Amino acid sequence: MEKFHIIINAVIFALNIVGALITLWGIILSLADFLKKEIMHRKDAVVLNESIRIKLGSYLVLALEFFIASDIVKTIITPTWQSLGILGVIVIIRTILTHFLTKDLKKI
């Protein structure tokens, strides 16, 4: 049983790392696009800002999926009312973010 907990904790850690890396990658790409737009003094800055925002949002939503997976695995192993509550709040936040991101994508 001890080895099982070690493996599960490693999976939880890996999912959190992947989520963090996706977040950082999205930030780096979006920042690069933003800086490129600012340096070139683009006339269509508002449209480009919107596309950069959508791009960053999509990376954040993807990263949230990995964080939620990590929380689900952790909750399965050590279910407490507090962890279930936190998981519920995270799922609600992700659902709201996904809804608004999808709504923005349909506009574009």
Secondary structure in CASP SS format (residue, H / E / C, confidence):
PFRMAT SS
TARGET T0000
AUTHOR 0000-0000-0000
METHOD secondary structure of the structure
MODEL  1
M C 1.00
E H 1.00
K H 1.00
F H 1.00
H H 1.00
I H 1.00
I H 1.00
I H 1.00
N H 1.00
A H 1.00
V H 1.00
I H 1.00
F H 1.00
A H 1.00
L H 1.00
N H 1.00
I H 1.00
V H 1.00
G H 1.00
A H 1.00
L H 1.00
I H 1.00
T H 1.00
L H 1.00
W H 1.00
G H 1.00
I H 1.00
I H 1.00
L H 1.00
S H 1.00
L H 1.00
A H 1.00
D H 1.00
F H 1.00
L H 1.00
K H 1.00
K H 1.00
E H 1.00
I H 1.00
M H 1.00
H C 1.00
R C 1.00
K C 1.00
D C 1.00
A H 1.00
V H 1.00
V H 1.00
L H 1.00
N H 1.00
E H 1.00
S H 1.00
I H 1.00
R H 1.00
I H 1.00
K H 1.00
L H 1.00
G H 1.00
S H 1.00
Y H 1.00
L H 1.00
V H 1.00
L H 1.00
A H 1.00
L H 1.00
E H 1.00
F H 1.00
F H 1.00
I H 1.00
A H 1.00
S H 1.00
D H 1.00
I H 1.00
V H 1.00
K H 1.00
T H 1.00
I H 1.00
I H 1.00
T C 1.00
P C 1.00
T C 1.00
W H 1.00
Q H 1.00
S H 1.00
L H 1.00
G H 1.00
I H 1.00
L H 1.00
G H 1.00
V H 1.00
I H 1.00
V H 1.00
I H 1.00
I H 1.00
R H 1.00
T H 1.00
I H 1.00
L H 1.00
T H 1.00
H H 1.00
F H 1.00
L H 1.00
T H 1.00
K H 1.00
D H 1.00
L H 1.00
K H 1.00
K H 1.00
I C 1.00
END
